[in-house]
Amino acid sequence: MKITVNGKRINTDVVTAFQLRNQIGNEDDIVIFNGYQIEEDKKLVENDTLSIITKGAMVNSDELESMLMARHTPNVHKKIKKGKVAIAGLGGLGSNIAIMLARTGIGEVLLVDFDIVEPSNLNRQCYNISHLGMPKTEALKQQIKEINPYIEVQIKTVKVTIDNVYELFNGYDIICEAFDKPEAKSTLVNVALEEMDDVKIVAASGMAGYGSSNIIKTINPMKRLYVCGDLQSEAKIGQGLMAPRVNICAGHQANMILRLLLGINDI
Amino acid sequence: MRVNGTDIKLDEDINLYDFLVNNNYDITKIAVEHNSNIVPKIEYRNIMLKNNDTLEIVSFVGGG
C-alpha cells in the first residue's frame, strides 16, 4: 500500500505503525499517526500519513517541513496551507494571533503595523526585551521564521487609513482586525466591507481587565463580519489590558480564522 | 423596525444618522448594516428608516 512517511510517499507491505517505526528507526522514536501522537500500535491503511521522529535529533532541512506538519490533521493542513490572511495591528491581539496561525501552518500572512516595540507592550504582546525599538512587523516576522520558516510572511510598516485599506488588503481572503482604538476598528471594518466584495473580517471588541473568561465569545452580526470579545470591557483608566483575556480573545479570533479557511462559516 | 434582533416601533420618519445619534451611538466607533447591506458613513443622512427595516449596529470598544 502507499503511505506517506516523513513527507515522502512510499510503497510498503508493513502492517502496523510500530513495525514501520522499528524498520526505519528504533523503539524510542515518536510516532505521529495522521496528526496524532500514538502510544498504542495502529494498523496501517492506504494513504495514512506518519512521522517517525527521533527524540532530540536535529533533522535535515528537507525533512523539517514534514516534521513541522506532523501534528496537523492531514487534509485540514492542505486547506490551511492555501490560506492568505492579513493581520491589521500587531499588539496584544495581532501578535498572538500571528503566532498561533504560524503554528497552525498557514500559507501566507500579511502583517501590518506602523509602530515599534515599546517596554509597555511586554505585558501582553508577543515580543521580548531583545525586540525593543524594532518595528513590530519585523520583530514578529523574525519570530515566525523561528517557528515555521515555510510560512510566507509579507510585512507593511504603515498606518492603516481610510484611503489605503483596499491597496493594503486586496487579495487576502480574511482580514483580522486587531487594532487598539475603536475609531480605527470602525474605519477598517466599514471600508473593507464597502470596498471588498469577498473579504471576511474577524474583528475584536471588549477584552480588557480580568472579568470572567466565559463572557468572551465569537458573534457573526453581519454577513462577512465576525466579532470576538465580550463587547463591553473597554480599555480605560483603571481597567488595563492584561495578557490572559487578551489571549483568550486572540484565541477566539485565530480559531474563527481557521474555521473560515476550512470553509466553515458558522461560529 | 428590527434593531440588533429587537423589534422597536418608529413613531416618525427619521434618517439613520439622527436615529443613531438619538440612541447615543458614537458614529466614529460603529458599523451599520441596513437590510443586510453595509452602509457607508457618508450615506447615514440619506437613508430614511421604515418600520419593516432591519438594522444591525456593531459598536467597537477600545483595546487590543
Boltz contact constraints between the chains, C-beta under 6 A:
constraints:
  - contact:
      token1: [A, 89]
      token2: [B, 64]
      max_distance: 6.0
  - contact:
      token1: [A, 91]
      token2: [B, 64]
      max_distance: 6.0
  - contact:
      token1: [A, 92]
      token2: [B, 64]
      max_distance: 6.0
  - contact:
      token1: [A, 93]
      token2: [B, 64]
      max_distance: 6.0
  - contact:
      token1: [A, 178]
      token2: [B, 64]
      max_distance: 6.0
  - contact:
      token1: [A, 179]
      token2: [B, 64]
      max_distance: 6.0
  - contact:
      token1: [A, 180]
      token2: [B, 64]
      max_distance: 6.0
  - contact:
      token1: [A, 181]
      token2: [B, 62]
      max_distance: 6.0
  - contact:
      token1: [A, 182]
      token2: [B, 29]
      max_distance: 6.0
  - contact:
      token1: [A, 182]
      token2: [B, 60]
      max_distance: 6.0
  - contact:
      token1: [A, 182]
      token2: [B, 61]
      max_distance: 6.0
  - contact:
      token1: [A, 182]
      token2: [B, 62]
      max_distance: 6.0
  - contact:
      token1: [A, 183]
      token2: [B, 28]
      max_distance: 6.0
  - contact:
      token1: [A, 185]
      token2: [B, 60]
      max_distance: 6.0
  - contact:
      token1: [A, 186]
      token2: [B, 29]
      max_distance: 6.0
  - contact:
      token1: [A, 186]
      token2: [B, 30]
      max_distance: 6.0
  - contact:
      token1: [A, 186]
      token2: [B, 60]
      max_distance: 6.0
  - contact:
      token1: [A, 189]
      token2: [B, 31]
      max_distance: 6.0
  - contact:
      token1: [A, 190]
      token2: [B, 31]
      max_distance: 6.0
  - contact:
      token1: [A, 193]
      token2: [B, 38]
      max_distance: 6.0
  - contact:
      token1: [A, 194]
      token2: [B, 38]
      max_distance: 6.0
  - contact:
      token1: [A, 194]
      token2: [B, 40]
      max_distance: 6.0
  - contact:
      token1: [A, 205]
      token2: [B, 60]
      max_distance: 6.0
  - contact:
      token1: [A, 205]
      token2: [B, 61]
      max_distance: 6.0
  - contact:
      token1: [A, 206]
      token2: [B, 61]
      max_distance: 6.0
  - contact:
      token1: [A, 207]
      token2: [B, 63]
      max_distance: 6.0
  - contact:
      token1: [A, 208]
      token2: [B, 63]
      max_distance: 6.0
  - contact:
      token1: [A, 221]
      token2: [B, 56]
      max_distance: 6.0
  - contact:
      token1: [A, 221]
      token2: [B, 58]
      max_distance: 6.0
  - contact:
      token1: [A, 222]
      token2: [B, 33]
      max_distance: 6.0
  - contact:
      token1: [A, 222]
      token2: [B, 56]
      max_distance: 6.0
  - contact:
      token1: [A, 234]
      token2: [B, 61]
      max_distance: 6.0
  - contact:
      token1: [A, 234]
      token2: [B, 62]
      max_distance: 6.0
  - contact:
      token1: [A, 234]
      token2: [B, 63]
      max_distance: 6.0
  - contact:
      token1: [A, 235]
      token2: [B, 62]
      max_distance: 6.0
  - contact:
      token1: [A, 235]
      token2: [B, 63]
      max_distance: 6.0
  - contact:
      token1: [A, 241]
      token2: [B, 63]
      max_distance: 6.0
